[in-house]
Amino acid sequence: MQKKKFHINERIIIVFITFLLVACTLTLPSDLGTPIKAVYLVQGEGQLTQDDLQSHPEVLMTNNFDDFKKFAHSKVALWIDTNAVGLVDAEWFREKPQRFYPVVLVGNGDELCSFMVTLWIVDLEGPGGYECSPPPPGFSVNIQVSDTGGNWHGYKQTPTVQGILDITNPLLEGVK
């Protein structure tokens, strides 16, 4: 009787460990089975072309902030188009785990303007009277590396999916 009980406990443990491994998968697959690297929140025609986006199945596109948030349970870069800023809840970006994911504002190449004025997701006091209009074209990337610090940079170049992935993919590798 004792052997049988041990054997059942062993099976329960194996099933539990398997469940945990499946539940803790850090990347979501796209419809094509490609691991998702970024989620792009956009309304209407965004800064990135449809042709460019279609050639990158590792980037999911949505026009709904609730859908956008659902994908943050997986380790992904969070891209926001300037035309979708009004959909964003800045407080949500300050919560874990997404607090430490790379965040990109597509359509604004000034990092100060992007993260301290437009999105206001960086916990610093901004310089009084910083002028953001019109913002320079491009995109800006921010990643928090601790509760008190992060790195941000503005890129004053035409945004492309591959160009942004080249910056955010290495940042994702450092996210725990």
ROLOVO-911401 format. One record per residue (C-alpha): z, y, x; chain. Coordinates in steps of 0.25 Angstrom, whole numbers, plus 2048, in hexadecimal, padded with zeros to 3 digits. Last residue first. Example, Ala and Ser with C-alpha at 12.3 -4.5 7.8 and 13.67 -1.06 7.14 Angstrom:
BEGIN
<rec><up>81D</up><north>7FC</north><east>837</east><c>A</c></rec>
<rec><up>81F</up><north>7EE</north><east>831</east><c>A</c></rec>
REM end
This chain:
BEGIN
<rec><up>7C1</up><north>89C</north><east>839</east><c>A</c></rec>
<rec><up>7B6</up><north>8A6</north><east>83A</east><c>A</c></rec>
<rec><up>7B0</up><north>8A6</north><east>849</east><c>A</c></rec>
<rec><up>7A4</up><north>89F</north><east>845</east><c>A</c></rec>
<rec><up>7A2</up><north>8A9</north><east>839</east><c>A</c></rec>
<rec><up>7A0</up><north>8B4</north><east>843</east><c>A</c></rec>
<rec><up>795</up><north>8AC</north><east>84B</east><c>A</c></rec>
<rec><up>78E</up><north>8AB</north><east>83D</east><c>A</c></rec>
<rec><up>790</up><north>8BA</north><east>839</east><c>A</c></rec>
<rec><up>788</up><north>8C0</north><east>844</east><c>A</c></rec>
<rec><up>77B</up><north>8B8</north><east>845</east><c>A</c></rec>
<rec><up>77D</up><north>8B6</north><east>836</east><c>A</c></rec>
<rec><up>77B</up><north>8C5</north><east>834</east><c>A</c></rec>
<rec><up>76E</up><north>8C5</north><east>83C</east><c>A</c></rec>
<rec><up>769</up><north>8B8</north><east>835</east><c>A</c></rec>
<rec><up>76B</up><north>8BF</north><east>828</east><c>A</c></rec>
<rec><up>764</up><north>8CC</north><east>82C</east><c>A</c></rec>
<rec><up>76A</up><north>8DA</north><east>82C</east><c>A</c></rec>
<rec><up>761</up><north>8E5</north><east>832</east><c>A</c></rec>
<rec><up>769</up><north>8EB</north><east>83D</east><c>A</c></rec>
<rec><up>775</up><north>8F4</north><east>83E</east><c>A</c></rec>
<rec><up>77F</up><north>8E9</north><east>841</east><c>A</c></rec>
<rec><up>78E</up><north>8ED</north><east>83E</east><c>A</c></rec>
<rec><up>799</up><north>8E6</north><east>845</east><c>A</c></rec>
<rec><up>7A7</up><north>8E1</north><east>841</east><c>A</c></rec>
<rec><up>7B2</up><north>8D9</north><east>847</east><c>A</c></rec>
<rec><up>7BF</up><north>8D6</north><east>842</east><c>A</c></rec>
<rec><up>7CE</up><north>8D9</north><east>842</east><c>A</c></rec>
<rec><up>7DC</up><north>8D9</north><east>83C</east><c>A</c></rec>
<rec><up>7DC</up><north>8CC</north><east>834</east><c>A</c></rec>
<rec><up>7D3</up><north>8C5</north><east>83F</east><c>A</c></rec>
<rec><up>7C5</up><north>8C4</north><east>842</east><c>A</c></rec>
<rec><up>7BF</up><north>8CB</north><east>837</east><c>A</c></rec>
<rec><up>7B0</up><north>8CB</north><east>837</east><c>A</c></rec>
<rec><up>7A7</up><north>8D7</north><east>833</east><c>A</c></rec>
<rec><up>798</up><north>8D8</north><east>834</east><c>A</c></rec>
<rec><up>78F</up><north>8E4</north><east>830</east><c>A</c></rec>
<rec><up>781</up><north>8E4</north><east>82C</east><c>A</c></rec>
<rec><up>774</up><north>8ED</north><east>82E</east><c>A</c></rec>
<rec><up>770</up><north>8FA</north><east>828</east><c>A</c></rec>
<rec><up>779</up><north>906</north><east>82C</east><c>A</c></rec>
<rec><up>782</up><north>90B</north><east>820</east><c>A</c></rec>
<rec><up>77E</up><north>918</north><east>819</east><c>A</c></rec>
<rec><up>788</up><north>91B</north><east>817</east><c>A</c></rec>
<rec><up>794</up><north>916</north><east>81E</east><c>A</c></rec>
<rec><up>79C</up><north>922</north><east>823</east><c>A</c></rec>
<rec><up>7AA</up><north>920</north><east>828</east><c>A</c></rec>
<rec><up>7B3</up><north>92A</north><east>821</east><c>A</c></rec>
<rec><up>7C0</up><north>925</north><east>826</east><c>A</c></rec>
<rec><up>7BF</up><north>91A</north><east>830</east><c>A</c></rec>
<rec><up>7C2</up><north>90D</north><east>829</east><c>A</c></rec>
<rec><up>7D0</up><north>906</north><east>829</east><c>A</c></rec>
<rec><up>7CF</up><north>8F8</north><east>82D</east><c>A</c></rec>
<rec><up>7CF</up><north>8EB</north><east>824</east><c>A</c></rec>
<rec><up>7C0</up><north>8E8</north><east>824</east><c>A</c></rec>
<rec><up>7BB</up><north>8E4</north><east>817</east><c>A</c></rec>
<rec><up>7B7</up><north>8F2</north><east>812</east><c>A</c></rec>
<rec><up>7A9</up><north>8EE</north><east>80D</east><c>A</c></rec>
<rec><up>7A2</up><north>8FC</north><east>80F</east><c>A</c></rec>
<rec><up>7AC</up><north>904</north><east>816</east><c>A</c></rec>
<rec><up>7B3</up><north>8FC</north><east>821</east><c>A</c></rec>
<rec><up>7AA</up><north>8EF</north><east>822</east><c>A</c></rec>
<rec><up>79C</up><north>8F5</north><east>821</east><c>A</c></rec>
<rec><up>79E</up><north>903</north><east>825</east><c>A</c></rec>
<rec><up>7A6</up><north>8FF</north><east>831</east><c>A</c></rec>
<rec><up>79C</up><north>8F4</north><east>834</east><c>A</c></rec>
<rec><up>78F</up><north>8FD</north><east>833</east><c>A</c></rec>
<rec><up>783</up><north>8F5</north><east>832</east><c>A</c></rec>
<rec><up>783</up><north>8F4</north><east>822</east><c>A</c></rec>
<rec><up>779</up><north>8EC</north><east>81A</east><c>A</c></rec>
<rec><up>780</up><north>8DE</north><east>81B</east><c>A</c></rec>
<rec><up>78F</up><north>8DF</north><east>81C</east><c>A</c></rec>
<rec><up>793</up><north>8D3</north><east>823</east><c>A</c></rec>
<rec><up>7A1</up><north>8CC</north><east>823</east><c>A</c></rec>
<rec><up>7A4</up><north>8C1</north><east>82D</east><c>A</c></rec>
<rec><up>7B0</up><north>8B8</north><east>827</east><c>A</c></rec>
<rec><up>7BE</up><north>8BB</north><east>82B</east><c>A</c></rec>
<rec><up>7C2</up><north>8C2</north><east>81E</east><c>A</c></rec>
<rec><up>7BB</up><north>8B7</north><east>816</east><c>A</c></rec>
<rec><up>7C6</up><north>8AD</north><east>818</east><c>A</c></rec>
<rec><up>7CF</up><north>8B5</north><east>815</east><c>A</c></rec>
<rec><up>7CF</up><north>8C2</north><east>80D</east><c>A</c></rec>
<rec><up>7CB</up><north>8CF</north><east>812</east><c>A</c></rec>
<rec><up>7BC</up><north>8CD</north><east>80D</east><c>A</c></rec>
<rec><up>7C2</up><north>8CB</north><east>7FF</east><c>A</c></rec>
<rec><up>7C8</up><north>8DA</north><east>800</east><c>A</c></rec>
<rec><up>7BA</up><north>8DF</north><east>802</east><c>A</c></rec>
<rec><up>7B5</up><north>8DA</north><east>7F4</east><c>A</c></rec>
<rec><up>7A6</up><north>8DB</north><east>7F5</east><c>A</c></rec>
<rec><up>79C</up><north>8DD</north><east>7EA</east><c>A</c></rec>
<rec><up>79A</up><north>8EC</north><east>7ED</east><c>A</c></rec>
<rec><up>796</up><north>8E8</north><east>7FB</east><c>A</c></rec>
<rec><up>78A</up><north>8E0</north><east>7F5</east><c>A</c></rec>
<rec><up>77F</up><north>8EA</north><east>7F9</east><c>A</c></rec>
<rec><up>784</up><north>8EB</north><east>807</east><c>A</c></rec>
<rec><up>782</up><north>8DC</north><east>809</east><c>A</c></rec>
<rec><up>78E</up><north>8D4</north><east>80B</east><c>A</c></rec>
<rec><up>78E</up><north>8C8</north><east>815</east><c>A</c></rec>
<rec><up>79A</up><north>8BF</north><east>816</east><c>A</c></rec>
<rec><up>799</up><north>8B5</north><east>822</east><c>A</c></rec>
<rec><up>79E</up><north>8A7</north><east>81E</east><c>A</c></rec>
<rec><up>7AA</up><north>89E</north><east>820</east><c>A</c></rec>
<rec><up>7AB</up><north>897</north><east>812</east><c>A</c></rec>
<rec><up>7B5</up><north>89C</north><east>808</east><c>A</c></rec>
<rec><up>7AC</up><north>8A9</north><east>809</east><c>A</c></rec>
<rec><up>7A1</up><north>8A3</north><east>800</east><c>A</c></rec>
<rec><up>7A9</up><north>8A5</north><east>7F3</east><c>A</c></rec>
<rec><up>7AA</up><north>8B4</north><east>7F7</east><c>A</c></rec>
<rec><up>79B</up><north>8B6</north><east>7F6</east><c>A</c></rec>
<rec><up>79B</up><north>8B0</north><east>7E9</east><c>A</c></rec>
<rec><up>7A5</up><north>8B9</north><east>7E4</east><c>A</c></rec>
<rec><up>79E</up><north>8C5</north><east>7EA</east><c>A</c></rec>
<rec><up>791</up><north>8C2</north><east>7E3</east><c>A</c></rec>
<rec><up>783</up><north>8C5</north><east>7E8</east><c>A</c></rec>
<rec><up>782</up><north>8B9</north><east>7F1</east><c>A</c></rec>
<rec><up>77A</up><north>8B4</north><east>7FD</east><c>A</c></rec>
<rec><up>77E</up><north>8A8</north><east>806</east><c>A</c></rec>
<rec><up>77A</up><north>8A9</north><east>814</east><c>A</c></rec>
<rec><up>778</up><north>89B</north><east>81B</east><c>A</c></rec>
<rec><up>76B</up><north>899</north><east>814</east><c>A</c></rec>
<rec><up>765</up><north>8A4</north><east>81D</east><c>A</c></rec>
<rec><up>756</up><north>8A5</north><east>81B</east><c>A</c></rec>
<rec><up>758</up><north>8A9</north><east>80C</east><c>A</c></rec>
<rec><up>761</up><north>8B5</north><east>811</east><c>A</c></rec>
<rec><up>755</up><north>8BB</north><east>81A</east><c>A</c></rec>
<rec><up>74B</up><north>8B9</north><east>80F</east><c>A</c></rec>
<rec><up>755</up><north>8C0</north><east>805</east><c>A</c></rec>
<rec><up>756</up><north>8CC</north><east>80F</east><c>A</c></rec>
<rec><up>764</up><north>8D0</north><east>814</east><c>A</c></rec>
<rec><up>768</up><north>8DF</north><east>810</east><c>A</c></rec>
<rec><up>76A</up><north>8DB</north><east>801</east><c>A</c></rec>
<rec><up>761</up><north>8DA</north><east>7F5</east><c>A</c></rec>
<rec><up>76A</up><north>8D8</north><east>7E9</east><c>A</c></rec>
<rec><up>778</up><north>8D7</north><east>7EC</east><c>A</c></rec>
<rec><up>77D</up><north>8D0</north><east>7F8</east><c>A</c></rec>
<rec><up>789</up><north>8C8</north><east>7FD</east><c>A</c></rec>
<rec><up>785</up><north>8BF</north><east>809</east><c>A</c></rec>
<rec><up>78C</up><north>8B3</north><east>80C</east><c>A</c></rec>
<rec><up>78B</up><north>8AE</north><east>81A</east><c>A</c></rec>
<rec><up>78B</up><north>8A1</north><east>823</east><c>A</c></rec>
<rec><up>789</up><north>896</north><east>818</east><c>A</c></rec>
<rec><up>786</up><north>889</north><east>81E</east><c>A</c></rec>
<rec><up>778</up><north>884</north><east>81B</east><c>A</c></rec>
<rec><up>778</up><north>879</north><east>810</east><c>A</c></rec>
<rec><up>76C</up><north>87F</north><east>809</east><c>A</c></rec>
<rec><up>774</up><north>883</north><east>7FD</east><c>A</c></rec>
<rec><up>77D</up><north>88A</north><east>808</east><c>A</c></rec>
<rec><up>789</up><north>882</north><east>80E</east><c>A</c></rec>
<rec><up>796</up><north>889</north><east>80F</east><c>A</c></rec>
<rec><up>79D</up><north>889</north><east>81C</east><c>A</c></rec>
<rec><up>7AC</up><north>887</north><east>81F</east><c>A</c></rec>
<rec><up>7AE</up><north>87A</north><east>81A</east><c>A</c></rec>
<rec><up>7BD</up><north>879</north><east>816</east><c>A</c></rec>
<rec><up>7BB</up><north>872</north><east>809</east><c>A</c></rec>
<rec><up>7B3</up><north>866</north><east>80F</east><c>A</c></rec>
<rec><up>7BD</up><north>864</north><east>81A</east><c>A</c></rec>
<rec><up>7C9</up><north>865</north><east>811</east><c>A</c></rec>
<rec><up>7C3</up><north>85B</north><east>807</east><c>A</c></rec>
<rec><up>7C0</up><north>851</north><east>813</east><c>A</c></rec>
<rec><up>7CF</up><north>853</north><east>817</east><c>A</c></rec>
<rec><up>7D4</up><north>850</north><east>809</east><c>A</c></rec>
<rec><up>7CB</up><north>844</north><east>807</east><c>A</c></rec>
<rec><up>7CF</up><north>83E</north><east>815</east><c>A</c></rec>
<rec><up>7DE</up><north>841</north><east>811</east><c>A</c></rec>
<rec><up>7DD</up><north>83A</north><east>804</east><c>A</c></rec>
<rec><up>7D6</up><north>82E</north><east>80B</east><c>A</c></rec>
<rec><up>7E1</up><north>82C</north><east>815</east><c>A</c></rec>
<rec><up>7EC</up><north>82D</north><east>80A</east><c>A</c></rec>
<rec><up>7E4</up><north>822</north><east>802</east><c>A</c></rec>
<rec><up>7E5</up><north>819</north><east>80F</east><c>A</c></rec>
<rec><up>7F3</up><north>81C</north><east>811</east><c>A</c></rec>
<rec><up>7F7</up><north>818</north><east>803</east><c>A</c></rec>
<rec><up>7EE</up><north>80B</north><east>805</east><c>A</c></rec>
<rec><up>7F6</up><north>808</north><east>812</east><c>A</c></rec>
<rec><up>803</up><north>809</north><east>80B</east><c>A</c></rec>
<rec><up>800</up><north>800</north><east>800</east><c>A</c></rec>
REM end
